[in-house]
Amino acid sequence: MTYSIRRLNPDDLDSYRAIRHEALFNHPEAFLSSAEAFEQTSMGEIAQMLDSLTVFGAVLPDGSLGGINAFEQGGSAKERHRGWMLQVYVRPEHRGTGMARALVEHLVEHARQHVIQVHLGVWSENQPAIRLYEKLGFATYATEPRYLFVNGRYVDEHLMVRFLDRDPIQQ
């Protein structure tokens, strides 16, 4: 499978909107935002999101997106050493191909230029994602019980971190 990973820009607005909506619709338990709320988001607000976050996409030869993730650095002076990986999603037909791993590795390399640790939250039942994150040096440091209430049930979220200033084996 051929794809390239790059930061998305305003030219990617329609593609980003489509894949983000798909992620929220197909996996409501995995994201804080809802598909219904995202549908109400204007293109201007989505453009602002692309500008304020560093959003990466796995771009296929036809220009479509196979997957996305986003990086956000802590805002205050006291937390600028921390970043967050957000909005991780790979379309079902590209799962198991290494695309998710490539997106995470790309984001981590970008983060190294800005922070010394990357955090993420992952639905506690998403074992494939948890295994991938662990293989890439992330470790669970907490579980937030009843993080979300989705489709009539509570879902927990694991909080994970990767320290970029340490060898992954030390973590």
LOVOZA-389299 format. One record per residue: x, y negated, z of N, C-alpha, C, O, CB in turn; residue number from 1. Coordinates in steps of 0.02 Angstrom, whole numbers, plus 50000, padded with zeros to 5 digits. Glycine has a CB too. Layout:
NODE X Y Z X Y Z X Y Z X Y Z X Y Z NUM .
...
//
This chain:
NODE 50042 50059 50000 50000 50000 50000 50044 49938 50000 50092 49933 50039 49952 50000 50061 1 .
NODE 50028 49892 49957 50066 49831 49951 50027 49772 49980 49968 49763 49964 50085 49817 49878 2 .
NODE 50060 49734 50023 50031 49673 50050 50088 49630 50077 50143 49655 50087 49978 49688 50107 3 .
NODE 50073 49568 50086 50122 49523 50117 50088 49490 50177 50027 49481 50179 50148 49469 50066 4 .
NODE 50128 49472 50226 50101 49438 50285 50126 49366 50284 50185 49353 50276 50122 49474 50350 5 .
NODE 50079 49322 50291 50096 49250 50292 50045 49212 50334 49991 49237 50350 50099 49222 50220 6 .
NODE 50065 49151 50352 50019 49108 50389 49964 49085 50341 49977 49065 50284 50057 49047 50420 7 .
NODE 49903 49087 50366 49847 49064 50326 49844 48989 50326 49864 48956 50374 49781 49094 50351 8 .
NODE 49817 48961 50272 49812 48888 50264 49742 48871 50239 49702 48916 50228 49867 48861 50215 9 .
NODE 49728 48808 50228 49660 48789 50207 49636 48823 50143 49575 48831 50133 49658 48715 50196 10 .
NODE 49681 48845 50100 49660 48881 50039 49630 48950 50056 49596 48980 50015 49720 48890 49992 11 .
NODE 49644 48974 50116 49620 49040 50138 49555 49036 50178 49534 49086 50207 49672 49074 50179 12 .
NODE 49524 48979 50180 49466 48967 50223 49410 49019 50211 49385 49048 50259 49439 48897 50212 13 .
NODE 49391 49030 50149 49336 49077 50134 49355 49148 50153 49314 49184 50183 49318 49074 50060 14 .
NODE 49416 49169 50137 49438 49237 50153 49442 49247 50229 49422 49299 50254 49507 49252 50122 15 .
NODE 49468 49196 50264 49472 49201 50337 49403 49204 50368 49390 49245 50412 49511 49141 50365 16 .
NODE 49358 49162 50344 49290 49162 50372 49258 49231 50363 49225 49256 50409 49247 49107 50337 17 .
NODE 49267 49261 50305 49237 49326 50291 49264 49381 50337 49226 49420 50365 49248 49345 50218 18 .
NODE 49330 49385 50344 49359 49439 50384 49346 49427 50458 49336 49475 50496 49434 49445 50371 19 .
NODE 49346 49365 50480 49332 49351 50551 49260 49369 50567 49246 49397 50620 49347 49276 50567 20 .
NODE 49214 49352 50523 49144 49369 50534 49136 49445 50536 49099 49471 50578 49099 49338 50480 21 .
NODE 49168 49480 50490 49166 49553 50489 49190 49582 50555 49159 49628 50582 49208 49580 50430 22 .
NODE 49245 49557 50580 49273 49581 50644 49223 49572 50701 49211 49617 50740 49339 49546 50660 23 .
NODE 49195 49512 50705 49148 49497 50759 49084 49538 50753 49055 49559 50803 49131 49422 50759 24 .
NODE 49061 49548 50692 48999 49586 50680 49009 49661 50695 48967 49692 50728 48976 49577 50608 25 .
NODE 49064 49689 50671 49076 49761 50677 49101 49782 50746 49093 49840 50766 49124 49783 50625 26 .
NODE 49133 49736 50782 49163 49753 50847 49147 49700 50900 49193 49667 50924 49239 49762 50840 27 .
NODE 49084 49691 50917 49066 49638 50965 49098 49648 51033 49107 49600 51071 48991 49634 50973 28 .
NODE 49114 49710 51050 49144 49725 51115 49217 49703 51120 49245 49700 51174 49138 49798 51130 29 .
NODE 49248 49689 51063 49319 49675 51061 49337 49601 51062 49395 49582 51069 49349 49706 51001 30 .
NODE 49287 49558 51055 49301 49487 51048 49255 49445 51093 49197 49463 51103 49294 49464 50975 31 .
NODE 49281 49391 51119 49241 49346 51161 49188 49311 51119 49132 49302 51142 49287 49295 51195 32 .
NODE 49206 49291 51059 49158 49257 51014 49108 49308 50987 49121 49368 50986 49195 49222 50956 33 .
NODE 49050 49283 50966 49000 49327 50936 48993 49310 50862 49007 49255 50840 48932 49321 50972 34 .
NODE 48970 49359 50824 48958 49348 50752 48905 49294 50742 48911 49253 50697 48936 49413 50718 35 .
NODE 48854 49295 50785 48799 49246 50779 48825 49174 50790 48807 49129 50753 48743 49261 50830 36 .
NODE 48867 49166 50841 48895 49099 50854 48942 49078 50797 48943 49020 50777 48933 49098 50921 37 .
NODE 48981 49126 50771 49028 49110 50718 48991 49089 50655 49015 49046 50618 49074 49169 50704 38 .
NODE 48933 49120 50642 48893 49101 50583 48873 49028 50585 48865 48996 50532 48831 49145 50578 39 .
NODE 48866 49000 50645 48846 48931 50653 48905 48882 50649 48896 48821 50649 48810 48922 50719 40 .
NODE 48965 48909 50645 49025 48868 50643 49033 48838 50573 49030 48873 50523 49088 48909 50662 41 .
NODE 49044 48773 50571 49052 48739 50507 49120 48755 50476 49167 48776 50511 49044 48662 50515 42 .
NODE 49125 48745 50411 49189 48755 50377 49242 48707 50405 49300 48725 50409 49181 48745 50300 43 .
NODE 49221 48648 50424 49267 48600 50454 49295 48625 50520 49355 48617 50534 49233 48533 50465 44 .
NODE 49253 48656 50560 49275 48684 50624 49322 48743 50612 49370 48753 50649 49215 48705 50667 45 .
NODE 49307 48783 50562 49351 48840 50546 49418 48815 50520 49470 48843 50537 49317 48887 50494 46 .
NODE 49417 48762 50480 49480 48733 50456 49521 48707 50515 49582 48715 50517 49466 48675 50407 47 .
NODE 49487 48677 50564 49522 48653 50624 49553 48711 50662 49608 48705 50689 49474 48614 50670 48 .
NODE 49516 48768 50666 49542 48827 50699 49605 48852 50665 49654 48870 50698 49488 48883 50701 49 .
NODE 49604 48853 50598 49663 48875 50561 49722 48828 50572 49780 48849 50570 49648 48880 50486 50 .
NODE 49707 48765 50585 49759 48716 50597 49787 48720 50668 49847 48713 50678 49733 48645 50583 51 .
NODE 49743 48731 50717 49765 48730 50787 49797 48796 50809 49842 48796 50851 49707 48714 50832 52 .
NODE 49775 48852 50780 49806 48917 50793 49854 48933 50737 49849 48905 50682 49752 48973 50801 53 .
NODE 49900 48977 50750 49942 49003 50697 49910 49070 50678 49919 49120 50712 50018 49011 50718 54 .
NODE 49874 49071 50622 49837 49130 50601 49876 49163 50544 49891 49131 50493 49764 49113 50579 55 .
NODE 49891 49227 50553 49925 49265 50501 49876 49312 50467 49829 49336 50498 49984 49305 50532 56 .
NODE 49889 49324 50404 49848 49371 50367 49891 49420 50328 49944 49402 50303 49801 49334 50320 57 .
NODE 49866 49482 50323 49896 49531 50279 49860 49523 50212 49803 49544 50205 49890 49606 50309 58 .
NODE 49895 49492 50164 49865 49474 50100 49879 49529 50049 49936 49546 50036 49892 49406 50076 59 .
NODE 49825 49555 50022 49830 49609 49972 49844 49579 49903 49835 49519 49893 49765 49651 49970 60 .
NODE 49866 49620 49855 49882 49594 49788 49825 49555 49755 49838 49509 49716 49902 49651 49744 61 .
NODE 49762 49573 49770 49706 49536 49740 49689 49471 49777 49642 49437 49759 49645 49581 49738 62 .
NODE 49729 49455 49829 49718 49393 49867 49672 49401 49927 49666 49354 49966 49690 49342 49822 63 .
NODE 49640 49458 49934 49596 49469 49991 49638 49484 50054 49698 49498 50049 49546 49528 49978 64 .
NODE 49606 49480 50111 49640 49493 50174 49623 49563 50199 49565 49582 50203 49621 49441 50227 65 .
NODE 49675 49601 50216 49665 49667 50245 49664 49665 50320 49637 49711 50352 49719 49714 50222 66 .
NODE 49693 49613 50349 49695 49606 50422 49718 49536 50441 49746 49499 50400 49741 49659 50452 67 .
NODE 49706 49520 50504 49725 49454 50531 49747 49462 50604 49732 49511 50637 49666 49404 50526 68 .
NODE 49783 49413 50627 49794 49401 50698 49815 49328 50706 49832 49295 50657 49848 49449 50727 69 .
NODE 49813 49304 50767 49827 49233 50779 49872 49226 50841 49869 49267 50887 49762 49193 50788 70 .
NODE 49911 49174 50840 49956 49157 50896 49937 49089 50923 49925 49042 50885 50031 49158 50874 71 .
NODE 49934 49085 50989 49922 49021 51022 49971 49014 51079 49978 49058 51121 49848 49015 51047 72 .
NODE 50005 48957 51081 50053 48943 51134 50017 48907 51191 49972 48867 51180 50112 48901 51108 73 .
NODE 50039 48921 51253 50012 48887 51310 50017 48812 51301 50065 48786 51273 50048 48908 51374 74 .
NODE 49966 48776 51325 49963 48704 51312 49998 48659 51362 50029 48610 51342 49893 48684 51310 75 .
NODE 49995 48675 51426 50024 48631 51476 50099 48646 51483 50123 48699 51465 49988 48638 51544 76 .
NODE 50135 48598 51511 50207 48606 51521 50223 48667 51563 50275 48698 51554 50236 48543 51553 77 .
NODE 50179 48684 51609 50191 48740 51654 50179 48808 51622 50200 48859 51649 50148 48734 51715 78 .
NODE 50146 48809 51564 50133 48874 51531 50156 48876 51459 50135 48920 51421 50059 48889 51534 79 .
NODE 50199 48831 51440 50224 48830 51371 50270 48889 51356 50286 48902 51298 50260 48765 51357 80 .
NODE 50292 48924 51407 50335 48982 51397 50295 49044 51377 50324 49095 51358 50374 48998 51461 81 .
NODE 50227 49039 51380 50183 49095 51365 50145 49084 51300 50125 49028 51285 50135 49107 51423 82 .
NODE 50135 49137 51264 50092 49135 51205 50041 49190 51210 50047 49236 51250 50133 49141 51140 83 .
NODE 49990 49185 51168 49936 49235 51166 49928 49260 51095 49928 49221 51047 49870 49205 51192 84 .
NODE 49920 49325 51088 49900 49354 51024 49825 49364 51027 49798 49395 51073 49938 49423 51010 85 .
NODE 49790 49336 50978 49718 49335 50976 49693 49361 50909 49731 49369 50861 49691 49263 50988 86 .
NODE 49628 49375 50906 49593 49389 50843 49623 49446 50802 49620 49444 50741 49592 49327 50801 87 .
NODE 49650 49496 50834 49681 49552 50797 49625 49594 50766 49581 49619 50800 49726 49595 50845 88 .
NODE 49630 49602 50700 49581 49643 50664 49611 49668 50599 49641 49629 50562 49515 49603 50651 89 .
NODE 49602 49732 50586 49621 49762 50522 49559 49798 50495 49526 49835 50532 49682 49812 50529 90 .
NODE 49545 49786 50432 49486 49818 50402 49494 49894 50404 49549 49920 50399 49477 49794 50328 91 .
NODE 49437 49929 50413 49440 50003 50422 49480 50039 50368 49516 50087 50384 49371 50030 50422 92 .
NODE 49475 50018 50306 49510 50054 50252 49586 50045 50255 49622 50080 50220 49485 50031 50185 93 .
NODE 49610 49999 50297 49683 49988 50303 49711 50011 50370 49771 50004 50383 49698 49914 50293 94 .
NODE 49668 50039 50412 49692 50065 50476 49732 50129 50464 49715 50169 50420 49632 50079 50525 95 .
NODE 49783 50137 50503 49826 50196 50496 49879 50189 50441 49915 50237 50427 49784 50255 50481 96 .
NODE 49883 50130 50411 49932 50119 50357 49995 50083 50379 50042 50075 50341 49899 50080 50302 97 .
NODE 49995 50060 50442 50051 50019 50466 50037 49945 50463 50079 49904 50484 50113 50035 50427 98 .
NODE 49980 49926 50436 49964 49855 50430 49958 49821 50498 49984 49766 50507 49899 49846 50390 99 .
NODE 49924 49853 50545 49917 49823 50611 49985 49813 50644 49999 49760 50672 49872 49866 50657 100 .
NODE 50027 49864 50639 50094 49859 50667 50132 49801 50635 50165 49762 50670 50133 49926 50656 101 .
NODE 50129 49795 50569 50164 49742 50534 50139 49673 50556 50178 49627 50564 50156 49751 50458 102 .
NODE 50073 49667 50564 50046 49603 50587 50071 49585 50657 50091 49528 50669 49969 49605 50586 103 .
NODE 50070 49634 50702 50093 49621 50771 50168 49604 50771 50188 49556 50803 50080 49682 50816 104 .
NODE 50208 49642 50735 50279 49628 50732 50294 49559 50703 50338 49524 50726 50315 49682 50691 105 .
NODE 50255 49540 50652 50264 49474 50621 50248 49419 50673 50285 49371 50679 50219 49467 50559 106 .
NODE 50194 49428 50709 50175 49378 50759 50228 49375 50814 50246 49320 50836 50107 49395 50789 107 .
NODE 50253 49431 50836 50304 49432 50889 50367 49395 50865 50397 49357 50904 50322 49504 50910 108 .
NODE 50388 49406 50804 50447 49371 50778 50435 49296 50775 50480 49257 50790 50466 49398 50708 109 .
NODE 50375 49276 50756 50358 49205 50756 50360 49178 50828 50388 49125 50841 50287 49193 50724 110 .
NODE 50331 49216 50874 50327 49195 50944 50396 49185 50975 50405 49140 51017 50288 49245 50985 111 .
NODE 50445 49224 50955 50513 49219 50983 50541 49149 50975 50584 49128 51015 50559 49269 50948 112 .
NODE 50519 49112 50925 50543 49044 50914 50510 48994 50960 50530 48936 50962 50531 49025 50842 113 .
NODE 50459 49015 50998 50419 48968 51037 50411 48985 51110 50405 48941 51152 50353 48962 51006 114 .
NODE 50409 49050 51127 50393 49071 51195 50439 49130 51216 50476 49157 51175 50319 49092 51200 115 .
NODE 50435 49147 51280 50474 49204 51304 50430 49264 51321 50456 49317 51340 50516 49184 51365 116 .
NODE 50365 49256 51316 50320 49313 51327 50256 49303 51288 50231 49248 51279 50306 49322 51402 117 .
NODE 50229 49360 51266 50166 49359 51228 50115 49402 51266 50129 49459 51285 50176 49386 51155 118 .
NODE 50056 49373 51277 50002 49407 51312 49947 49425 51261 49943 49396 51207 49973 49363 51369 119 .
NODE 49906 49474 51280 49848 49490 51240 49796 49522 51285 49812 49547 51339 49866 49538 51181 120 .
NODE 49735 49521 51263 49681 49557 51295 49653 49608 51246 49645 49592 51187 49624 49508 51320 121 .
NODE 49640 49668 51270 49616 49721 51226 49560 49759 51262 49566 49775 51321 49673 49769 51205 122 .
NODE 49507 49774 51226 49452 49813 51252 49479 49878 51281 49516 49914 51247 49398 49827 51197 123 .
NODE 49462 49893 51342 49491 49951 51377 49478 50018 51344 49513 50066 51358 49464 49953 51448 124 .
NODE 49428 50022 51300 49413 50085 51265 49445 50090 51196 49436 50140 51161 49338 50093 51259 125 .
NODE 49482 50039 51176 49513 50040 51110 49582 50074 51114 49634 50041 51112 49520 49968 51082 126 .
NODE 49581 50139 51120 49642 50178 51129 49692 50170 51071 49752 50166 51085 49625 50250 51138 127 .
NODE 49671 50169 51008 49721 50161 50955 49759 50094 50961 49820 50093 50951 49686 50163 50886 128 .
NODE 49724 50041 50978 49758 49976 50987 49804 49977 51047 49861 49953 51043 49707 49919 50994 129 .
NODE 49781 50006 51102 49823 50009 51162 49886 50049 51149 49941 50028 51169 49783 50041 51221 130 .
NODE 49880 50106 51114 49940 50146 51098 49988 50106 51054 50049 50108 51064 49919 50211 51062 131 .
NODE 49961 50070 51005 50004 50030 50962 50041 49977 51002 50101 49969 50997 49963 49997 50905 132 .
NODE 50004 49940 51043 50036 49887 51083 50089 49915 51129 50143 49885 51137 49983 49850 51125 133 .
NODE 50076 49973 51160 50126 50004 51203 50188 50024 51163 50244 50014 51187 50097 50065 51238 134 .
NODE 50179 50051 51103 50236 50070 51061 50278 50009 51044 50339 50014 51033 50213 50104 50997 135 .
NODE 50246 49951 51040 50281 49889 51021 50305 49849 51082 50324 49791 51076 50235 49846 50979 136 .
NODE 50305 49881 51140 50335 49850 51199 50289 49812 51245 50313 49781 51292 50387 49805 51177 137 .
NODE 50224 49814 51233 50176 49781 51278 50160 49828 51336 50159 49889 51327 50111 49760 51240 138 .
NODE 50147 49799 51394 50129 49839 51453 50067 49807 51485 50060 49746 51487 50188 49843 51504 139 .
NODE 50023 49850 51510 49963 49826 51545 49983 49800 51614 50019 49834 51650 49910 49883 51550 140 .
NODE 49959 49741 51631 49973 49714 51697 49909 49703 51737 49913 49688 51797 50011 49649 51692 141 .
NODE 49851 49709 51706 49788 49701 51743 49731 49725 51699 49737 49731 51638 49777 49627 51764 142 .
NODE 49676 49740 51732 49614 49755 51697 49561 49710 51725 49550 49707 51786 49594 49830 51704 143 .
NODE 49528 49674 51681 49473 49631 51702 49408 49669 51695 49384 49682 51640 49472 49565 51659 144 .
NODE 49379 49688 51753 49317 49727 51750 49259 49684 51727 49254 49625 51743 49302 49758 51817 145 .
NODE 49214 49715 51689 49154 49681 51665 49171 49615 51631 49138 49564 51642 49106 49669 51723 146 .
NODE 49222 49615 51590 49244 49555 51556 49189 49527 51511 49178 49466 51510 49306 49569 51514 147 .
NODE 49154 49571 51476 49100 49550 51432 49038 49593 51445 49043 49649 51471 49121 49554 51358 148 .
NODE 48980 49566 51427 48918 49604 51428 48894 49606 51356 48872 49555 51329 48864 49572 51477 149 .
NODE 48898 49665 51325 48884 49672 51253 48836 49729 51243 48847 49785 51267 48950 49682 51213 150 .
NODE 48784 49716 51206 48735 49768 51188 48711 49808 51248 48706 49869 51246 48765 49815 51136 151 .
NODE 48697 49772 51302 48668 49804 51361 48716 49839 51407 48695 49875 51452 48618 49851 51340 152 .
NODE 48782 49829 51397 48830 49861 51442 48891 49816 51453 48908 49774 51412 48852 49929 51415 153 .
NODE 48922 49826 51510 48983 49789 51526 49043 49823 51494 49046 49885 51490 48993 49783 51602 154 .
NODE 49091 49784 51472 49153 49811 51445 49212 49779 51482 49212 49719 51497 49159 49798 51369 155 .
NODE 49261 49820 51498 49321 49797 51532 49374 49777 51480 49372 49799 51423 49348 49852 51579 156 .
NODE 49420 49735 51502 49475 49714 51458 49541 49724 51494 49549 49703 51551 49466 49641 51435 157 .
NODE 49588 49757 51459 49656 49762 51485 49695 49700 51463 49688 49678 51406 49692 49828 51460 158 .
NODE 49734 49674 51509 49779 49619 51493 49849 49648 51488 49871 49685 51531 49776 49563 51548 159 .
NODE 49882 49632 51433 49948 49660 51419 49997 49603 51405 49977 49549 51386 49945 49709 51359 160 .
NODE 50061 49617 51416 50114 49568 51404 50175 49603 51375 50189 49661 51389 50132 49531 51469 161 .
NODE 50210 49565 51334 50276 49586 51311 50324 49529 51325 50314 49473 51302 50276 49605 51233 162 .
NODE 50377 49545 51363 50428 49495 51379 50479 49494 51323 50513 49544 51311 50461 49510 51448 163 .
NODE 50485 49439 51289 50530 49435 51232 50602 49424 51251 50647 49433 51211 50507 49379 51186 164 .
NODE 50614 49405 51314 50682 49393 51338 50710 49455 51374 50761 49450 51408 50683 49333 51385 165 .
NODE 50677 49512 51365 50700 49576 51393 50699 49628 51339 50659 49625 51292 50657 49598 51455 166 .
NODE 50742 49676 51346 50741 49735 51302 50676 49772 51315 50658 49781 51373 50804 49782 51315 167 .
NODE 50639 49794 51264 50575 49829 51276 50581 49888 51323 50533 49904 51358 50547 49853 51210 168 .
NODE 50638 49921 51326 50648 49977 51370 50647 49955 51443 50626 49993 51487 50714 50013 51354 169 .
NODE 50668 49893 51457 50668 49867 51525 50598 49853 51551 50587 49848 51611 50710 49804 51529 170 .
NODE 50550 49846 51506 50483 49829 51526 50452 49889 51556 50394 49887 51577 50442 49802 51469 171 .
//
